[in-house]
């Protein structure tokens, strides 16, 4: 049986970080936080690995339009992070993260219907909401870990979450190549491939909403 985490007596926050543990509520919510962040970043950057080689030529756009779409995607997250900061304060990190993942997956999926530069810039703007996953992730881990360890918890959750931006460069080209090998045209394959990041986001959202909690119980005794 897993050994209980030592907790701060007045807040119920954990004073240690056991990465191998899924013990509820502290470590379970820690892993939900970083995995949701990871999923959001995987989807946020899902177009980038295929943009230059496949998506831009298929849409008939030049590198300037593609760059504008990328800039819009990153810039819009500044606005969405401010909005989600307020939302997280109101509804808690669990619900806020679920909202980001569900809503952010929609423009990712709708990208498959885009036929030109204007549509690409538009969906990339709304995909910026996925970059706001950073906000509830850090809020979540701060809620469950005491000042003795919260910096480490935030750093690990943030670092592992950011890996999603790199993982998508491994995932999307392989999914695309597999679909082409299955007989789809390159134009159809990159569009169908977007089902994968959408599914990842919605799966993570369901896990956060149904398995997560917003805060630890208060006043729990310190485990000896």
C-alpha positions, 0 to 999 in steps of 0.5 A: 500500500502506498505510503501517505504523503506528508501534509501541511497541517493547516492547509492540507497541501503536500510537502513532498513530490512523489512523481511515481505516485498516483495517490489521490488527491495530491499526486493524482491532480498533479499528473492530471495538471501536467498531462492536460497541459501536455495535451493542450500543447500537442494540439496547439502546435499540431499544424506546425510539423506539416505546415511548410511541407504539406498544409501551405502548398495544399492551401496555396498560401506563401510563407508570409501568410503561413508566418502570419498564421503562426504569429496570430496563434501565439499572440492570441494566447496572451489574450486567452491567458488573461481571460482564463486567469479570471475564469480559473479564479471563478470556477477552479482549475479542474473546470477551467482546464476542461473548458480550454481543452474542449473549446480549443480542440474545436478550431483544431478540428475545423482546420480540416475545413479551411481552404485558404489563408484567411480561414487558416489565420482565423482558426489559428487565432482561436487555437491560441486558447490552448496556450492558456492551459498554462494558467490552470496547470500552474494554479492547480499544482500551487493549490496542492503543494506547500511552499516547501515544494511548490516551486519544484512541482510547478517546474516539473508540471510546466516542463512536462506540459511543454513537452507536448509542443515537441511531441507533436513533431513526432506524432503528427508526421507519423499519423500523416504518413500512416494515412497516406500509406493507407491510400489517402491523398496528402490533402485529405491525410493532413486534414484527417490527421487532426482528429488525433489531437482533437481526441487527445484534448477531449480525452484529457478534458474528460479525465480532468473533469471526472477524476480531478478535484480543485483543492485538498481537504484542509486541516489534515494532520501531518503524516508521521 
